[in-house]
Amino acid sequence: MNYRQAAARGARCTKRLSHTQKEAFQEALATYIDRGFCTIVQNNSVDNYNGGPSFDQCQQADNHPTTPCRIVLDYRVLNRYLLRGGRTQNDLQGTLLQLRGFRYFVASDISKAFCQMKASLHDLAYTNYTCIGDYTVLWSSVSFGTSSAPNFLECCTYDITTEADALRKAGATLTLSPLVDPYLYDDDTLAEVLLLPTPEAFDYIRQGPMVPKEFVLLKYVDDLFNGGDSPELASQANDFSLHILGGHGLKADSIKNVRSWSQSSTEETTSKSLLGYHYRDEQLFVVYSGQLPSGATTKRAACSALASLYDPLGIFIEYDLKGRLIWRRICENYKSWSDPIDTNVANDLEDWVKECQAVTTRGSPAI
């Protein structure tokens, strides 16, 4: 990738901003720097966006696999060459279907998961540069802002859950009880199953919750689900899972947990989300967030309204199909995003929006 092109593009992104917007950009960048997410390597405007940063480290890694692209120049270009997301849409549907198969479950969310992931110190100097505004910035977070970040999180959680499973299997031989006292693990056993066996890690495991011999952990990017045949089993599995993840820096706030057996229809629980669905009274509710503007409806406004129905399981697939037919009619007759659609199509669209808003009040059993 060409450094000068990326530097110029980064500069153009901020030149079009108003004075207030530029101040907001500088404030946001300063916040990232203060929190340790990145640091400014150089101000590209000093050399009129022509001189790329030169690093002695690059000369010491001629055979490094990332040497041809040491500088990540533009996320819009970078995303073309990366695997998209942590899981596919089919995996989302599979996760939801498995979740509906749990008799009881606890749902958790890793707090600020992507902010907590850091790049390898060995690769940091070769792979994590980007041009933003007038600056070349070195990021410490893994692919911060790119569509590959869920892939990195998936790798992290896979290793951690493998460790949790190894800990469970090792404890199965130590007692006949369904729960293993963590103090029963000796140093040799912990050294064999832990990813980073240290005295501190041994103490962390022994001071944690009981280890269930059998537990089910289902994950989708930063959402975690522990299932069981009783509320106690689901809660025990969740306590253990969150303790292991927290030991690796991926902490989840248990206050935000969603328990399938204790959600009543209150103002507080109407906002509970389960992989995009609203969840209350042990039912899933589809989400529709669209609305039509007053006055004429343009193709762009219609697209926004039609794309605002979230129902990956197809619980109310008839509305999805009807919306697709309306969109086909719009695309056949209108080419510009600013074209106003005619009254007949607008009326059909308005009726569809009202139907979607009404269907969000009709729940479907989660189990």
N, C-alpha and C positions, 0 to 999 in steps of 0.2 A: 504494500500500500504506500502511497506517496505522502510523505510528511507534510509538504507544503500545502497540498490540497486539503488535508485534514485540518491543518492550522488555520487556513483561510476559511474553511467551512465553520469551524468553531467560532471564529471571530464574527462571521456573518450572523450567527445565531443570537449574538448579544447586541450587535449594532442596530438591529431593527427594534430593539426594546426601547420603551420610554424610560425617562430618568428614574421614575419610581420603580419600574420593573428591573432596571439595572441594579438599583440599590437592594432590591429583594434577592436578586441573583447573588450579589456579593455577600449578602448576609447568610444565604443558604450555604454557599461554598465555605464560608468561614465556620459555620456550624459543623459541616462535615470534617473540616480540618481539626477543629477543637476536640471533636469526639474521636479522632484517630482513624477515621475512615480513609483519609487521603492526605497528600501533601503536595504543594506546588513545586514543580521542578524548575520551571522558568517561565518568564513572561514572553510569549512569542512575538508581541508587538515591538519589542526592543530591536529585533533583527528583521523587522518587516515580514515576519512569518516565513522566513526562508531557511533559517538554521535550525536543524533538528538537534535535540540534546545528544551529547556524546558521553558515553559511560565506559569507564575502564573495564567494568565487569563484563561487558559484551565481548571484549576481546579475549576473555578467558573461557568462553563457552562456544567455540566455533561449531561443535557437533551437537549442541543443545537442540532438541527437536523444535523448539519455538524460535530459534535464531532468525529464520526468515521473516518473522512477524513479531519482533521484540516489542514494537510499539503498537498498542491497540488504538487505532486512530479514530475510528468512528463507529459508534454502536449500531447505527443504521446499516452500515456495510458489514460489520462484524456478524450481525444476526443472520445474514444470508448464509453463513458458513457454519452455523452452530445448530446442534439438535434443538428442537423447539420444546421447551418445557420439561418438567419432570416426568409427567405421565401423559398419555394420549387421552382423547375424549372417551375412547372405549374403556380405558382403565378407570376413568371417573365413573362411568356407568357401572362397571364391575364393582368398584368400591361401594357405591350406593346400594347395589343389590346385595352384596355380602353384609352390609350394615343392616339392611332390613331383615336379614336372616338371624341376627342376634336376638335372643330373648330379652336380654338386658344389656345396656352398653353405657359407657362413659366416653364422651367426646372431649378432647383437649386440643389446644392450639399452642404451638411453640411461639412464644413471644418474640417478635422482631427476629425471626429465624435467619433471614438473609443478612441482616446487619451483624449477626454474631459469627458468621463464617468468615474466616480469614484465609488469605492465599498462603501457599507454602513459601517460607522465607527463601528457599533455594530458587524458586521461580519468580519471585516478586520483581526482581530487577530486570527481567526480560519480557514479561508478558502483560503487565498491568498498567500501561500508560494510555492516556487518552487526552485528546485536545478538547477543551471545553472553554468557551469564551476566548480570552486572550492567553490562556495558560495551558501549559503541558502539565498534567496532573498524574501523580503516581498513586494508585489505589491499593490499599491493604486488604480490602474486602474482595471476595471471590467474584469476579465478573459483575461488579456492582452495576445494576441497571440493565443487564443484558438478559435475553431470554434463556440463556444457559444456566442461570442461577438455580432454578429448581433441580436441574440435573446434579449440580454439585451437592445440594441439600439431600437429594435422594441417595447419593453415594455415602454421605456422612451417616444418615439415619440407617442405611442398610448395614454398615459396619457396626453401629451401636446396637441395633436389634439382634445382630448375629452374636454379639458379646452377651446380651441379655439371655439369649437362648442357650448359649454355652454354660452360663451361670446356672440356669434352671436345670439343665441336664446333669451338671456336676452335683447339684444339691439333691437330686432325686435318689441318690444312693446313700445319703447321710442320715435319713430319718424316714420313718413310716408315716409321719404326719403330712397332710397335704400342704403345709406351710413349712419352709425351711428357715430355721433361725440362722441369720447371717454369721453369727459367732461360731457356727459349726465348721465354716470353711477355714482350712489351714492355709498358711502362706503358699505352700507349693501348689495347691489347687487354684488359688486366686492368680498366682503367677502364670499359670497355664491358660486360663480362660480370659483374662483381662487384656484389653488392647494395649494399655500402658501400665504394666504392673510396677507400682511404687508403694512404699509404706503408706503414703498419704491415700492412695487409691484403696489399699486394704482397709484402712480405718473408715474410709467413706462407705464402703460396702457393708462393713460390720455395724456401722452406726445407722444404717438405713432400715427400711421396712422389711418385713418377712418376705422371703422369696417363694412365690407360688410354684408348685410343681407343674401345674398346667395353667397356661394363660394364653389368651388370644389377643394379638396386637395387629390392628389393621391401620395402615397409614396411607395418606395421599398428600404428597408434598409436605406442608407444615401442619396438617391436620392428623390427629391420632385418635384411634378408637379402640377401646378395650371392651371385649364382650364376655359374657358369662351366662350360666344358667340361673344365677341368682344375683341380686344387687350386691351381696357381699363379695362374691367371686369377681364381679366386674370391678368393684372398688379396689380390691386387693391387687388385681392385675394392673390397674391404673396407677396406684401408689408406687408399685415397683417400677413400672415403665418410666414414669416421670422422674423417679429418683435416678435411674440409670442415665437417662437423657440429660438431666440436670448436671450430672457429674462431668459431662462432656461439653458443658456450656450452653446446651440447648434447653433452656428453662421454660417451663409452662406454668402459668398462673392458675392454680387449682380453683380459685374463686370463679374463674370464667368457664369451668367445666359444665358440660350439659349432661345431665343424668336422665336416662330415658324414663325412669320410674318416678321422678319427682318434679316434673314440669307441669305446672298448672297454668291456666289461661289468665295471665295477669299482664299488666302493662309492661312489666319487666321482662317477661318471657316472650313477648311478641317479637322482640328483636333478636332472639336466639337464632343462630344460623347453623345449618348442618350441610356443609358442602354446597352452599348457595341457597338451599331451601330454608324457609322458615320452619321452625320446629316447636310445637307446643301440643299439649294433650296427647302425646304419643302419636302425632300425625304430622305429615309433611305438607307444607303449603307452598305452591309455586310462587315465584316472585315476578311481579311486573312493575317496572319503574318508569315506564314511558308516559308521555303526555303530548298532546297536540297543542301547537301555539294558537292563540286567538288570531282570527283573520285567515288569509290565504295559507295553504299548506304547500311547502315546496317538496321537491324530491328528497332533499337532505333531511327535512323534518320527518317525512314519512319513513325514511330509512331508520332514523333514530327511534321512532315509535315502534316499528316492526321488530327491531333488534333487541328490544327491552324485555322480551318474555324469556325467562330462564326456567327451563324444564328439561334437563338432559335425560331424564328417565322416560320422557314422553307420557307422563301421567295424563295430560290433557293434550294429546297429540293432534286432535282435530283442530285446535286453535293454531297450532304451529303450521299445519298444512294450509289452513285458510289464509294465514298471513303470507305464506310463500306465494300463493296464487295472486294475492293483491300486489305483492312486490313484482311479480312477473308482468302483470298488466302495466304497472308504472314504468318498468324498464323498457317495455316494448314501445311506449309512446313518448317517453321523456328521456333525453340524453344528458342535459345539463343539470347539475345538482341544484341550481337556483330556479329551475322551471317550476311554476306553480301547477299542481295537478288539478284536473277538472272536478266539478262538483260531485259527479256520480262516484268517482273513485274516492274522493275525500269523504263522502258520506259512508261508503263501505268501510273505509279505514277508521272513521270515528266509531262506527258500530263495533268493529273488531276491538278497538281500544277499550270500550265500555265492557265488552264481554270478558276481556282479559282481566280488567280491574275487578270484575265480579267473581271470576274463578279463583282469585287469590284468597277468597274467604272459604273456599271448599277444600277441606283437608283430605289427604289420602293416608291410610294407616301406614306407619313407618315400618311395622313388623308384619 
